[in-house]
Amino acid sequence: MSYFFSEIEQQQYLDDGFVFRESQFSQEEIISFRKIFEATVEKAHSISDTGKEYFLDKKRFVDIDYLTLQYEPEPHDKYLKVIEPAHYLHDGLDDITSDSRITDPIKSILSTNEISLWTDKLNLKRPKVGSGFGWHQDSPYWVHDSEDVESLPNVYICLDNADQSNGCFSVIKGSHKLGCLPGTFDNSQLGGFYTDKDYFNIADAVDLVASEGSLIFFNQHIVHGSTPNNSDQERRAYIVTYQPKDRAMLKSRKVKNIKIV
Ligand SMILES: O=C(O)CCC(=O)C(=O)O
């Protein structure tokens, strides 16, 4: 079975900057993914004390070797928000990143059969405490470290049903065509990473209401974000970014080619 993009999807990716595939994994697989996700979170908590703590805009971060843990802002600063890169903490994540339902469409986007990992992260967004992600692009974070920022497609794997109430993923349709956009200037430390709202059209925002097991393939330049999780439901996501084979990963500068299955 292969899962490459159809011509229509290929065109959609070019035109809109994303392709949404509903319910790609079975209930059993989702349960197994969640177990891996939560074991990874537990592992991250268990080693957090060994890392170097710092604060940016009052948000707490911990670096442990190549790993960065980002915590929710106060008063929820005991809760993890993001773990990146996550695959160091659990071997089970390797099976997910090499699953052909995920990698075939990435191969379609990159027009190559051989790919490697750029980075991967777990976004936790816990019930009632999970904060949002302001509108931003990923490319400005990566442009100085990647040898080719044009070749870094992402996939967002939905581990829970998500809608507006728990902060589903949202994109500005078509904004990937604008390339790397200017950040905001508000004297904060992280402001430069949020996209200046004068450079995109908020009317083009699409909330990607998704059921668990859905996949969202999205371009590294697309402006995206999400609102806080004010509900009592989880909204967990695993986001993986790929590149052509034999290229160094974002943080470690090691190469992690994806095995061909
Ligand atoms: O998890 C989300 O809703 C957004 C994540 C995101 O924008 C990011 O990790 O760059």
The ligand as a Tripos MOL2 file, in Angstrom:
@<TRIPOS>MOLECULE
LIG
   10     9     1     0     0
SMALL
NO_CHARGES

@<TRIPOS>ATOM
      1 O1          0.4150   22.6500   18.2920 O.co2     1 LIG1
      2 C1         -0.0670   23.6720   17.7500 C.2       1 LIG1
      3 O2         -1.2510   23.9320   17.7760 O.co2     1 LIG1
      4 C2          0.7910   24.6360   17.0330 C.3       1 LIG1
      5 C3          2.1790   24.2240   17.0340 C.3       1 LIG1
      6 C4          3.1040   25.1270   16.3780 C.2       1 LIG1
      7 O3          2.7170   26.1190   15.8160 O.2       1 LIG1
      8 C5          4.4860   24.8220   16.3630 C.2       1 LIG1
      9 O4          4.9050   23.9150   17.0990 O.co2     1 LIG1
     10 O5          5.2410   25.4740   15.6030 O.co2     1 LIG1
@<TRIPOS>BOND
     1     1     2 2
     2     2     3 1
     3     2     4 1
     4     4     5 1
     5     5     6 1
     6     6     7 2
     7     6     8 1
     8     8     9 2
     9     8    10 1
@<TRIPOS>SUBSTRUCTURE
     1 LIG1         1 GROUP 0 **** ****
